Amino acid sequence: MLASEQGHSLLKFFPAELSGGIARLESYNAVFPDIKFIPTGGISEKNASSYLKLDNVSAIGASALIPSELIRSNSWKEIEDRLTKLKTTYLIS
């Protein structure tokens, strides 16, 4: 409520899954229709699309979508391919 009162309209929601996840964000939408969220923490390939379908979610943060070993090994082409697939899967523009 304080963030809304101070004029903020985009907030990080962390840890998303431990804080009630999709159900919590749905309830926030009813109370704060002018606030958009970026949930992080516990986002995976299994639940990412459910979060992205919410009206009050602008984006997600999910390190679990790209395995850290790909980053450590500089596998940039594979990372790019995975991100392209995710973009297509979740219809992110």
N, C-alpha and C positions, 0 to 999 in steps of 0.2 A: 504494500500500500504506500509506503514511503517513496519507493522508486516511482510509482505512478504520480504521486503528489509532486514530485520534483521534476516531472516532465519526461521521464524516461519511457520509451516505448518499445525497446528491444532489450531483453534480459537473458542472461545465461541461466539455465536451469540445471544445477549440478548438486549432488549426483542424481541424475534423472530416475534411474530404476529404483534406487534406494529411497527416493523421496515420493514414491507413488506412481511414477511413470506416466503412462498415457492417461490413466484415470484422473490423476491429479491435474494434468494439463487440461483435460476436458473440463474439469470443474473450475479451473482458473479462467477459462474462456468465458464462462457464464458471469463471472465476477469482474473480470478485467478484459472486456472486449477490445480495448484499445492497445493492449500489450501483446507483443509477439515474443516468442522464446526461442532460444537455441539450446536444446537439451544436449547434455553430455554426461557420460558416466553410465556404463551399462548398455550403450547402444551397440547393436551387432547387426549382422546381415539378417538375422531372424526377425528383428523388431524395427529396423530402420524405416521400412516403408510405412509401417503403422504410425510412426512418429511424423513422418513427412506428410501424411494425409491430413493431419490436424490443421484446422484453420489458423490456429495461433502459433504454429511452428514455422519459422522462416528458413531454418537450416538445422543440421545436426552436427555434432562433433563426435567423432568416433575413431579413435586410434586403432580399435580392434578390426576395422575394415581393411587396413593395410598392415600385414604382419611386419613386425620390426626387423626381422631378418632380411626382408627385401630392401629395406632402407640401409641397413648395415652393409649389405653386399652391393650397394649401388645399382640395384636392378631397376633402373628408371623406366625402361621400356615396359617391363611387366607391371610396374606400378601404374604407369599411364594406361595400359590396357585394362587393368582392374578398375581404375577410375572411370574410364570410358564406359565400361560395362555397367558400373553403378549408376552413372548418369543416365544411361539408356533404361536401365531397370526401374529407376525411381523417377524418371521423367524430370530430371533437374535441368533447368535452363539457365 
